[in-house]
């Protein structure tokens, strides 16, 4: 998982950063893992959510 900050940055609010957007697809292809933007994390603990994604990747 590559996490791009959910700080309201205009680049992350653009259509290219949306699920299936051009920027997001590029980052996922280069990084080899799904992109998760801050507001898409559904967990009480960010750290726990990251660890869960990494552990379930294999």
SVG drawing of the C-alpha trace seen along z (x, -y; Angstrom):
<svg xmlns="http://www.w3.org/2000/svg" viewBox="-14 -22 21 37">
<polyline fill="none" stroke="black" stroke-width="0.4" points="0.0,0.0 1.2,-3.5 -0.5,-6.0 -0.9,-9.5 -1.8,-11.9 -5.4,-12.9 -4.6,-16.5 -6.9,-18.0 -4.1,-18.5 -5.7,-19.6 -3.8,-16.9 -5.5,-14.2 -8.9,-15.8 -8.5,-15.7 -10.3,-13.2 -6.9,-11.7 -6.5,-10.6 -9.9,-9.0 -10.3,-5.2 -9.4,-4.3 -7.9,-7.7 -4.8,-8.2 -2.5,-9.3 -3.7,-6.6 -3.2,-3.9 0.3,-5.1 1.3,-5.1 -0.2,-1.6 1.6,-0.3 5.0,-1.7 4.6,-0.8 3.1,2.6 0.5,2.1 -2.9,0.4 -3.1,-3.2 -5.2,-4.1 -6.0,-7.8 -6.6,-9.0 -10.4,-9.2 -10.6,-5.7 -9.1,-4.1 -11.9,-2.6 -10.1,-1.8 -9.7,-3.3 -6.0,-3.0 -4.0,-4.1 -1.1,-2.0 -3.2,1.1 -4.9,0.6 -1.5,0.4 -0.2,3.5 -3.4,5.4 -3.1,4.5 0.6,5.5 -0.1,8.8 -2.9,9.6 -1.0,8.8 0.6,12.2"/>
</svg>
